[in-house]
Amino acid sequence: MSKVIARPVLLLVLTVITSFALLLQSAPAGAAVWYWYKPGHPMNIAGAGCTGSWALRGSDGMFFLTAGHCASGVNAVVSGTDTRFGFVRRNEDPSMDALLVQPDSGVDAYQIVEVNGITVGRTTGMVHNWSLTPGTVVSKGGRTTGITSGTIRVQSTWDGRERVYCGDYAACAGDSGGPVYQKAGSSVLAVGVHVGRQRQPSGVLYSCFISIDDLLARFGAWLPVFSG
């Protein structure tokens, strides 16, 4: 099977910050927060554009997920529009197409999916691997194609490395790293992180994501969510 990565694009997207959300408290107590990050916000890394995904917490604090191929190595500056808000702290590419962004001082996060200014919903939980079966409906948020939905078709491997789940939701360059989720009423459940597209033996091109279960296991982290 051939892989078609949705490569980063040079594109700046302004986002609208809403006032209700879950405070993840990355900023030191008493520090003024000047930027509120949300899954689905744009991520510009070394001049290339991707989409940011879930905020995670671990023993070293809070980090933001995106696709590993969005940066080369670590330490690259990350911005949302043209203003820096963090840097690449850890990059698992090529063994897993995922990286962590460490936010700068004064940056915090709301675990609310917001794509191109559209609020999708608060994150209240996650979908585990055993539920990611063919026919399962998922949605993706990306800076280029916005919010798209489809069904999981196959489980595959990404460059012969990590497990991915692939389906027929639309995606394009710049969507890499975006959150994949399920709607649950007015809320969302975290499913994974979009990494690109892969051509199947039949010739059909599917969009693929790494599951949130696999990502949390790799980084030894947990997903902060709303209680209800």
Phi and psi in degrees as a GROMACS rama.xvg file:
@    title "Ramachandran Plot"
@    xaxis  label "Phi"
@    yaxis  label "Psi"
@TYPE xy
-99.3887  146.526  SER-2
-104.437  137.003  LYS-3
-122.405  99.5141  VAL-4
-73.0819  134.293  ILE-5
-76.0179  91.3886  ALA-6
-63.5006  151.139  ARG-7
-59.5335  151.983  PRO-8
-124.562  157.013  VAL-9
-85.2934  94.3548  LEU-10
-152.305  128.434  LEU-11
-106.703  129.989  LEU-12
-125.262  124.289  VAL-13
-81.5696  138.277  LEU-14
-116.466  156.139  THR-15
-106.604  125.108  VAL-16
-91.9231  126.894  ILE-17
-93.8406  163.915  THR-18
-94.2121  -13.1671  SER-19
-107.311  131.317  PHE-20
179.171  -178.043  ALA-21
-95.1386  121.07  LEU-22
-80.7447  120.291  LEU-23
-91.8831  -11.76  LEU-24
58.6283  60.8632  GLN-25
-87.4777  -29.7177  SER-26
-73.1132  144.861  ALA-27
-59.3513  150.939  PRO-28
-55.9903  129.54  ALA-29
88.565  -9.83182  GLY-30
-76.939  142.614  ALA-31
-75.5615  130.021  ALA-32
-93.3365  120.589  VAL-33
-104.921  -15.8578  TRP-34
-140.319  126.728  TYR-35
-105.754  111.299  TRP-36
-83.3555  144.337  TYR-37
-137.377  146.018  LYS-38
-56.1456  129.338  PRO-39
106.113  -10.7018  GLY-40
-70.0611  154.064  HIS-41
-69.0633  148.631  PRO-42
-128.79  116.854  MET-43
-103.943  120.391  ASN-44
-125.788  116.891  ILE-45
53.6253  40.0056  ALA-46
86.0002  -5.41866  GLY-47
-106.808  148.975  ALA-48
-106.352  127.593  GLY-49
-129.378  -168.662  CYS-50
-121.883  137.611  THR-51
-81.1363  155.082  GLY-52
-123.669  -147.057  SER-53
-64.1015  148.941  TRP-54
-89.8798  129.271  ALA-55
-115.839  157.423  LEU-56
-124.353  144.197  ARG-57
-145.829  -168.027  GLY-58
-65.8203  -22.5444  SER-59
-97.4257  6.76324  ASP-60
115.952  -152.162  GLY-61
-104.894  143.684  MET-62
-141.516  159.277  PHE-63
-111.861  134.598  PHE-64
-86.7202  147.449  LEU-65
-157.865  -177.678  THR-66
-73.1786  141.81  ALA-67
-65.6857  -31.6307  GLY-68
-74.2872  -2.65058  HIS-69
-73.2487  -11.8343  CYS-70
-143.535  158.296  ALA-71
-104.035  107.382  SER-72
74.2876  -142.133  GLY-73
-127.77  174.601  VAL-74
78.5907  -4.95172  ASN-75
-65.1254  143.395  ALA-76
-71.9126  139.953  VAL-77
-119.684  132.582  VAL-78
-130.434  160.99  SER-79
-93.3435  -44.6147  GLY-80
-120.422  -90.2386  THR-81
-125.042  15.044  ASP-82
-116.317  128.937  THR-83
-62.3197  138.354  ARG-84
-132.144  0.1773  PHE-85
179.036  -167.883  GLY-86
-149.027  159.54  PHE-87
-73.0965  115.442  VAL-88
-92.6865  -40.4255  ARG-89
-145.802  133.58  ARG-90
-130.808  117.951  ASN-91
-87.9009  -8.03907  GLU-92
-65.2666  131.498  ASP-93
-97.1905  -1.7482  PRO-94
-71.7738  -30.2869  SER-95
-147.346  133.694  MET-96
-79.9827  69.0315  ASP-97
-153.735  146.678  ALA-98
-142.36  163.405  LEU-99
-115.734  133.981  LEU-100
-102.196  127.176  VAL-101
-91.0891  122.386  GLN-102
-71.8948  148.932  PRO-103
-74.317  167.428  ASP-104
-59.5615  136.625  SER-105
89.1817  4.32017  GLY-106
-112.056  133.68  VAL-107
-137.709  -179.88  ASP-108
-138.86  147.459  ALA-109
-113.25  128.566  TYR-110
-83.5248  59.9447  GLN-111
-122.06  124.676  ILE-112
-71.9987  125.659  VAL-113
-139.798  122.378  GLU-114
-124.418  118.408  VAL-115
50.6586  41.3143  ASN-116
84.6587  -2.07708  GLY-117
-99.2962  120.933  ILE-118
-81.6614  120.565  THR-119
-88.2356  -44.3809  VAL-120
159.153  166.396  GLY-121
-78.2085  144.198  ARG-122
-85.0582  119.306  THR-123
-114.338  0.202378  THR-124
175.475  -165.392  GLY-125
-143.495  159.523  MET-126
-104.127  125.601  VAL-127
-84.9267  163.916  HIS-128
-55.4809  -38.3595  ASN-129
-65.6124  -14.6702  TRP-130
-95.2204  -4.40819  SER-131
-89.9274  69.7598  LEU-132
-104.311  158.677  THR-133
-53.4103  133.732  PRO-134
98.6984  -11.9167  GLY-135
-68.5126  130.81  THR-136
-84.0106  131.389  VAL-137
-134.973  161.243  VAL-138
-127.325  156.278  SER-139
-130.327  141.691  LYS-140
-111.414  126.822  GLY-141
-144.4  151.207  GLY-142
-67.9464  -23.5326  ARG-143
-92.8358  -55.545  THR-144
-96.3212  -2.62061  THR-145
73.2502  -139.432  GLY-146
-94.619  120.22  ILE-147
-132.82  154.298  THR-148
-133.503  156.91  SER-149
-171.95  -165.986  GLY-150
-120.885  148.343  THR-151
-67.7598  134.695  ILE-152
-110.979  -43.1313  ARG-153
-145.143  159.786  VAL-154
-103.492  136.709  GLN-155
-142.688  -170.196  SER-156
-124.099  148.636  THR-157
-99.9731  107.941  TRP-158
57.6789  31.8459  ASP-159
69.3749  19.3326  GLY-160
-113.409  -101.429  ARG-161
-82.1198  159.888  GLU-162
-72.5823  138.03  ARG-163
-133.124  158.08  VAL-164
-114.477  131.009  TYR-165
-122.018  142.304  CYS-166
-149.612  -171.299  GLY-167
-102.325  25.0835  ASP-168
-78.2702  147.669  TYR-169
-76.3438  143.02  ALA-170
-157.183  160.369  ALA-171
-154.234  179.577  CYS-172
-56.25  136.404  ALA-173
97.7126  -18.7869  GLY-174
-81.6434  -14.1492  ASP-175
-53.0493  134.759  SER-176
92.2206  -9.76598  GLY-177
-68.5705  156.864  GLY-178
-72.1422  138.069  PRO-179
-108.797  133.848  VAL-180
-151.488  170.551  TYR-181
-118.477  141.602  GLN-182
-77.7593  139.636  LYS-183
-135.69  81.1242  ALA-184
69.4286  -124.996  GLY-185
-89.3829  -1.27905  SER-186
-107.262  178.07  SER-187
-131.164  155.287  VAL-188
-114.133  130.326  LEU-189
-69.334  132.037  ALA-190
-112.703  -44.0671  VAL-191
175.41  -159.679  GLY-192
-128.588  125.192  VAL-193
-69.0292  133.369  HIS-194
-120.052  -15.5952  VAL-195
152.299  -160.165  GLY-196
-123.47  152.328  ARG-197
-138.146  130.662  GLN-198
-84.7548  129.075  ARG-199
-86.5782  164.945  GLN-200
-55.1189  -28.372  PRO-201
-74.6553  -12.5372  SER-202
100.866  -14.1882  GLY-203
-73.4608  146.056  VAL-204
-104.878  117.813  LEU-205
-110.422  153.382  TYR-206
-90.0166  141.365  SER-207
-126.978  151.884  CYS-208
-141.372  154.78  PHE-209
-93.1381  136.287  ILE-210
-71.7655  153.379  SER-211
-65.0415  -34.3065  ILE-212
-57.1298  -49.1302  ASP-213
-67.5552  -36.0457  ASP-214
-67.992  -44.7628  LEU-215
-62.9073  -38.6204  LEU-216
-65.392  -41.3793  ALA-217
-63.9074  -43.1538  ARG-218
-93.3553  -2.77674  PHE-219
60.6569  42.9031  GLY-220
-123.285  176.629  ALA-221
-133.588  161.406  TRP-222
-104.898  111.334  LEU-223
-68.7962  133.858  PRO-224
-137.266  163.43  VAL-225
-70.3332  149.985  PHE-226
-77.3991  -15.3942  SER-227
